[in-house]
Amino acid sequence: MHAQPIVPQLDAGSAEAKREEIRGYFHTTWDIYEKLFDVMSSDESYLVRPDPLRHPVIFYLGHTACFFVNKLVLAKLIPERVNPRFESIFAIGVDEMSWDDLDEKNYDWPEMAAVWEYRRQVREMVDELISTMPLSVPIGWNDPFWVIMMGIEHERIHLETSAVLIRQLPLEYVESTPDWPICERSGDAPANELLPVPGGTVVLGKDRSHGLYGWDNEYGRRESDIPPFRASKYLVSNDEFRKFVDDGGYATEQWWTTEGWSWRQYVEAVMPRFWRREGEQWRLRCLTAEIPMPWNWPVEINQLEAKAFCNWQAHRTGRPVRLPTEDEWYRLLDISGVGDMPHWDTTPGHLNLDGPASSVPVTENMTAGFGDVVGNVWQHTETPISGFPGFEVHPFYDDFSTPTFDTRHNLIKGGSWISTGNEATRDSRYAFRRHFYQFAGLRYIETDAPVEVQDDIYETDDLVSQYCEFHYGDEILGVPNFPRACAELCREAVGKRKISRALDLGCATGRSTFELARFADFVTGIDFSARFIKVGHEMQQNGRIRYVIPDEGELVSYREQTLADLDLADTADKVEFWQGDAHNLKPRFDNYDLVLAANLIDRLYDPARFLDEIHGRMAPGGVLVLLSPYTWLEEFTPRDKWLGGRKIDGENVTTLDGLQAALTPRFRLMGEPRDVEFVIRETARKNQHTRSQMSVWERVE
Amino acid sequence: MHAQPIVPQLDAGSAEAKREEIRGYFHTTWDIYEKLFDVMSSDESYLVRPDPLRHPVIFYLGHTACFFVNKLVLAKLIPERVNPRFESIFAIGVDEMSWDDLDEKNYDWPEMAAVWEYRRQVREMVDELISTMPLSVPIGWNDPFWVIMMGIEHERIHLETSAVLIRQLPLEYVESTPDWPICERSGDAPANELLPVPGGTVVLGKDRSHGLYGWDNEYGRRESDIPPFRASKYLVSNDEFRKFVDDGGYATEQWWTTEGWSWRQYVEAVMPRFWRREGEQWRLRCLTAEIPMPWNWPVEINQLEAKAFCNWQAHRTGRPVRLPTEDEWYRLLDISGVGDMPHWDTTPGHLNLDGPASSVPVTENMTAGFGDVVGNVWQHTETPISGFPGFEVHPFYDDFSTPTFDTRHNLIKGGSWISTGNEATRDSRYAFRRHFYQFAGLRYIETDAPVEVQDDIYETDDLVSQYCEFHYGDEILGVPNFPRACAELCREAVGKRKISRALDLGCATGRSTFELARFADFVTGIDFSARFIKVGHEMQQNGRIRYVIPDEGELVSYREQTLADLDLADTADKVEFWQGDAHNLKPRFDNYDLVLAANLIDRLYDPARFLDEIHGRMAPGGVLVLLSPYTWLEEFTPRDKWLGGRKIDGENVTTLDGLQAALTPRFRLMGEPRDVEFVIRETARKNQHTRSQMSVWERVE
C-alpha cells in the first residue's frame, strides 16, 4: 500500500543529508496521518465518539500537530505558540477518560477547516525549524532534533491508534478508499501446533548511543535466561478462537482473571469486539467495512480475552499454556532470525503498511517455521510494562511511560500491519490497559516457567517516597547521608567488638540495615510500617527501587536507586527485614551485639517501656545506639509518656535526662552525646533540616 | 513579733561569713514557715481545703521543702531525690486549679508525721549543701547558692500566701497562739484626702550586678516620666470602703469592669471577703480569729473590688480617680524617702513581721505625709505585670514569671505585715489574678494621665512566634537572615534609583519592612494576617517584641528582640503596617518605586490576578522583586490557579515560566533569577530549610 520509510539513523551520515532525511520522514509521516482521515465520510463524522469514553475523531487529527507545538515550546525551540486555544483543547485526553472529564460543555470543537488550517501552519513551522535548527550527527536525546523526532514518532503512534478508533466508528461515518484496501485473501485456518523454542539468554534494552530514536522506556538493560519452551506455530486464528467462543468461553468465569471477568460482565462481551454475527453468518469489521469472517486471519482481542483463551486451552489440554512474557517473546524473535530496521532488506512480516490495510492469513509470513513472528497483529504478553534497570525519564515527555508503570498496562509485541517507524523496530515497547483493543491477537506458549511480574513500580506514596530519597538519594545541602552516617557511627562505637548480630529498629526503608551489614555478620531491620519495610525487601530482592518525588507543585522526578551503585550489593544476603512493633518484638529477635534505633524513640507510643525491655534483646556488653531529634508529638506518643521535653512534677526534664533515668543502671553512657544532622527533601526547594542527638549505651547488667 | 532578718547581700563580705549568713537565713525562714502552722488546730485541719479550687493546707507545708529538692535536682547539685513520691505530690498545684485537676482520687495525702519527717530530712540536706558547696562572693544567678536563695525566698513567699489561705479556713480548724497576735488597736477611721505628688522620672529594674537575690521579673530597665498627680493620704480604710458597700456598690454593675462584674455575680459577693455581718454588728476575720470590725484598718479586697471602688469614687466626686499604675506607685515611693533593705535602720512600715500578725490602723505609719507607703497591706495597681525591657527567664525557674505575663495578673505593691525577705524589698514584683485575695487593699489616686497597659505579652501563637524568630531571631544553620537578605538584594536591584516609596507585600511580622527603610524614604508593610501585622506594629510602637518558641516537646524558650539591637531604631518612623489583601489593595497604596513580595505568590488564592494588577501600584520604571520557593498547596491556591508547578495542557510548566508569561510585556526580567536560602526554626533541633527563587522585574509599560 504505502510502505513507510525506514526510520532515520541518527548516528550516521552528514548533517545536511540527515536534515533532508528527517524533513522527508516528517512530511511522509504527516501525509500518511492525514491520509488516514480520508476514510472519514463527512465533517460531521469527526464529531462522533468512537467510544463513549474517548474524544471524537477531530481531537486526534488536531492532537498530533498540537503535540509538536507543545513539545517545541517546552524545549524552548519556538518562542511562541501557533494557536494557544487549539494547543489547549487538542492537548489532553488521548486515553480513556472518566465520564465527567468528557462533559460536553467542556469542549467546543472548532470547524474542520480551521483544524486543517492549523495543521498546515504547524507543518510549515516544523518544516522551517527542520531547515534552520542546528544539527550535528549523532543526534542525542538532549538535541533539538530529538524533539522533532519525538513529534514524528508520536504521530506514527497515533496513525495506528487512530485507525483502531476509526474501526470502532459505525460504518456510516467511514468510507472505503483505494488507499486503505482490505485484504481479499482468506480461507480455512490451519491446524495450530506447538513447536519447540530452545532456551537461551535474552538481552533487552538500548544504551544511549543506539542509532535510532527511542522512547524512554526502551533504554537500560535487562538480561534473562529463558528455559526451553514451546510456542504455537501460528498466531491464534479466528477459527481457533471460535472454539473458545463455541465452548461458552465468554460465559465461563473460571477461564477469566478477576479483572477479565469484571470487564466481561461490564461490557457483556460474548465474542471478540470486531466480530459480527448475523444468523449463522459470521462477519468481521475491518477499518472501513465489514466482510465475511476470514477464519484464517489472526483473531483480534484484548489481553483479558487472550488470557482467558489460554486458561481454557490449558485446561482443555492439561498442559501449562499461557501467553509469552516479554522476554519469552524476544527469545522466539531471536531464534527466528527476523531482521530489524534499519538493517532489513525486505519487511520481515505484514508490517510498516507494506501490504493491505487489514490482517492477512496467519500462514502468509513464516520465519523459522513460525508464522507472524512480527507483524500482522500485535501479540499480547503476560508482562506489565516497567522500566529496564537504568531507566530515566525524558525531560520533555515525562509522562510517556511512567504512568504505565503501574502493573495495569501490559506489553504488546511485534507490531501490526499499520505499525511503522519506531513501532516497527525490535526495541520499541508499547503497553496498554489490558481491556484496550489494538490490532492485537496472540500466540500462546507452553512452559513450566512461572511468570514473574516485576512489581518494582514507582513508589508514589508521598511519605514512602520521601524516605526512599532520604535513605538512598542524593546528598542535600551538603549534609552526609544520615542512615549511612548512623551506621558509620555505630561502627566507631562498637570499636573492636565482633558484631555477629545487629538490629536496626525503626529501619524505615532500610538503608542503615544494609550499611550495618558492611561490618556486622547479620542485620535485622524492623519497622512498624509495612509500607517502609516493603522498600527494604524490594531493595534486597531486586537490588533496585524506584520512586517518584515532588519537585515543584505537582511536577515530579523519577528516581531509581540500586544497591550496586551504593556499593552495598554484597550486603543483600546478610540482612533480613521484618514488620514489627519495637514495644513487642517476637522472641526470635534477641542476643544482638548492636542495636541501632535511629529517629525511633519519639515515634513510639511507650518509649519508656521500649527502653525498659531492650536489654533483654541484647548480648551482654552489647551496644545500644540511640538517635533522635526529640520531636515529641501527641500524635505518636501520649504526653505523659514523653521521655522528656516536658515538665515532670513541675520541673523541666530534657529527653536526655529521661533517657539516662530510663536506661540506668542496666546501661552505661559511653562518651558524650553528639549531634548528627539529617535532611529530608520535601520538594526541589524545601527540606526538613534537623539535628538528632546520638547517645551510645553499653549494656552493663 | 518575729521580725525577720535583712536579706543577705550577695555581693559583699567574705565567703565564709556569707555561707554562715545564708545558713542562718535559711534556718530562720524554715523556722518561721513551720511556726505559721502552729495555728492549725489539728492534723485533720491540714486536709481541709481553704478554697474549693485549692489544695488542702498539707500541700503547702510539704511544697516548700519539695521545691528545694526539685530545684537542686534540676541544677544537678544533688545526685538523687530525697523522696520521689513526695516530690511528685507536693510539686504542683500551688495556684487555683480547675475542678478536674483536684479530683480527690488523684491525691493520697501522707500522714502528717511523714511530712514533718520529710521536712526534717530536706532541712538537713540543704544545711549540708550550704556547708559544703563552693561559694564565692559575689553570688550570681548562675551560681549554686542562687538556687539555695531561690528555695529560701520561695518559702518566704509561701509564708505569706499560706497565711492568706489559712485565713480562709473555718475557725474550727485554726487556733490563736501568742506567736501570731492580732493587733488590738482600732478606732474611728480618719477622713481621707488627696495630697499632691510631684511629677518626675521613675527608673525601675535591677541589673545583674544588683546585690540582692531577685526573681527574673525584677531585672531589666524601664524609665518613665510621671506627670504630677494626687494620691490618697491613707490607704482606704474599712470605714471608707463601707460607704461603697452601703451605697449598693456590690449591686451596681456600672462600677465594675466586665471581669469584675462577672466575678461578683459568680461568687455573689456583697461585701469584702473577710467581713462578717451579724445583725447590725460588723466583724472582721483575721488569721486565727474574728474581731469587731476595726474601721480604721485598711480594707482588704481583691483588685476587681478596688477598681469598682475607684470607679464609684470617680463618679461620686466627678474626679479622675483610679488605682495607681506600677510606675505611679514608685513615684510616690520615691518622693516619700522610705528606706529599702538592706539599707534601712528601722522597718519603714508595718512590714517584715515587725509587729502584730494583722493589719494596724492606717494612721500609724506615716511617711512624708502619707500613711503606709509600704507595709500594712499590699496596694493594688492598674498594671498587669510584664517583663521589663531586657527581661530573661531564669533557667531553673522558667515558669515563675512568664505564665503571669498574660495581662490577667496585676501587680500588688508595698508589701504587707507578713511580707519578708525579697517581698519586702523595693524592687520585688508580685502579681496575682485580679480576683485573688492577698493581704491587700488600695490607695487611690487622681490623675488625668491615661493608663497604658503594656500588652507586649509573650506571643505564644505557634505560627506567629515561629515568624517572629524567623524575622528577628538568631541565624540558624549559618544561613543569613532572610528578610534582611531580601532587603539587601532589593537595594542591589534598584541600583541608583531613588526609592521614595517601597511596598513590602506579604511582610508577615515585618522585618524586611524595617530593613527596606534603611534606604527607602518610606515603606508600607502589608500582610493578609492581622496576627502577623500586630507584631510589626508592636515592634514599631514599642521597639520590642517578645515571644515564646518551642525547644523540645513542650519545653520553650522566651525571646525578646528590639529594633535597637538590630540597628533599626531609626526606621520606626519610616514605616507603616496595614492588614490587607494583596489581590485587592486600597487605592492609597500606589506609586511605589519598589515592591518586594517575598514568599508571597504561592500563598495567594489568585497569583495571576495579583501579577496582572501590580503594575498599577508602581511608578514607571519601578522594580518588582519576587521571591518564592514555589511551594504550591491547594490549601492556599486552587490547583488551576497555580502559576506553574503543574501540567498545563498536558505539559510541565514551571513557576518561572508562569511568572514570565504573567508579567510580560509590562515587566522586563532584570538579570538571571537566583536562589536565596531561608531557615525557619520549628524546635531547637528541627528546621525548615528552603531555597526561594528571586526574580527581579522592571516595569517597562
Chai-1 contact restraints between the chains, C-beta under 6 A:
chainA,res_idxA,chainB,res_idxB,connection_type,confidence,min_distance_angstrom,max_distance_angstrom,comment,restraint_id
A,N70,B,E651,contact,1.0,0.0,6.0,A-B,restraint_1
A,L74,B,E651,contact,1.0,0.0,6.0,A-B,restraint_2
A,E87,B,D649,contact,1.0,0.0,6.0,A-B,restraint_3
A,S88,B,D649,contact,1.0,0.0,6.0,A-B,restraint_4
A,A91,B,D649,contact,1.0,0.0,6.0,A-B,restraint_5
A,A91,B,G650,contact,1.0,0.0,6.0,A-B,restraint_6
A,I92,B,G650,contact,1.0,0.0,6.0,A-B,restraint_7
A,E552,B,Y630,contact,1.0,0.0,6.0,A-B,restraint_8
A,E552,B,G645,contact,1.0,0.0,6.0,A-B,restraint_9
A,G553,B,W632,contact,1.0,0.0,6.0,A-B,restraint_10
A,G553,B,W642,contact,1.0,0.0,6.0,A-B,restraint_11
A,G553,B,G645,contact,1.0,0.0,6.0,A-B,restraint_12
A,G553,B,R646,contact,1.0,0.0,6.0,A-B,restraint_13
A,E554,B,R646,contact,1.0,0.0,6.0,A-B,restraint_14
A,L555,B,G645,contact,1.0,0.0,6.0,A-B,restraint_15
A,L555,B,N652,contact,1.0,0.0,6.0,A-B,restraint_16
A,P629,B,R685,contact,1.0,0.0,6.0,A-B,restraint_17
A,P629,B,K686,contact,1.0,0.0,6.0,A-B,restraint_18
A,Y630,B,E552,contact,1.0,0.0,6.0,A-B,restraint_19
A,T631,B,K686,contact,1.0,0.0,6.0,A-B,restraint_20
A,W632,B,G553,contact,1.0,0.0,6.0,A-B,restraint_21
A,W642,B,G553,contact,1.0,0.0,6.0,A-B,restraint_22
A,G645,B,E552,contact,1.0,0.0,6.0,A-B,restraint_23
A,G645,B,G553,contact,1.0,0.0,6.0,A-B,restraint_24
A,G645,B,L555,contact,1.0,0.0,6.0,A-B,restraint_25
A,R646,B,G553,contact,1.0,0.0,6.0,A-B,restraint_26
A,R646,B,E554,contact,1.0,0.0,6.0,A-B,restraint_27
A,D649,B,S88,contact,1.0,0.0,6.0,A-B,restraint_28
A,D649,B,A91,contact,1.0,0.0,6.0,A-B,restraint_29
A,G650,B,A91,contact,1.0,0.0,6.0,A-B,restraint_30
A,G650,B,I92,contact,1.0,0.0,6.0,A-B,restraint_31
A,E651,B,N70,contact,1.0,0.0,6.0,A-B,restraint_32
A,E651,B,L74,contact,1.0,0.0,6.0,A-B,restraint_33
A,N652,B,L555,contact,1.0,0.0,6.0,A-B,restraint_34
A,R685,B,P629,contact,1.0,0.0,6.0,A-B,restraint_35
A,R685,B,T690,contact,1.0,0.0,6.0,A-B,restraint_36
A,R685,B,R691,contact,1.0,0.0,6.0,A-B,restraint_37
A,K686,B,P629,contact,1.0,0.0,6.0,A-B,restraint_38
A,K686,B,T631,contact,1.0,0.0,6.0,A-B,restraint_39
A,K686,B,T690,contact,1.0,0.0,6.0,A-B,restraint_40
A,N687,B,H689,contact,1.0,0.0,6.0,A-B,restraint_41
A,H689,B,N687,contact,1.0,0.0,6.0,A-B,restraint_42
A,H689,B,H689,contact,1.0,0.0,6.0,A-B,restraint_43
A,T690,B,R685,contact,1.0,0.0,6.0,A-B,restraint_44
A,T690,B,K686,contact,1.0,0.0,6.0,A-B,restraint_45
A,R691,B,R685,contact,1.0,0.0,6.0,A-B,restraint_46
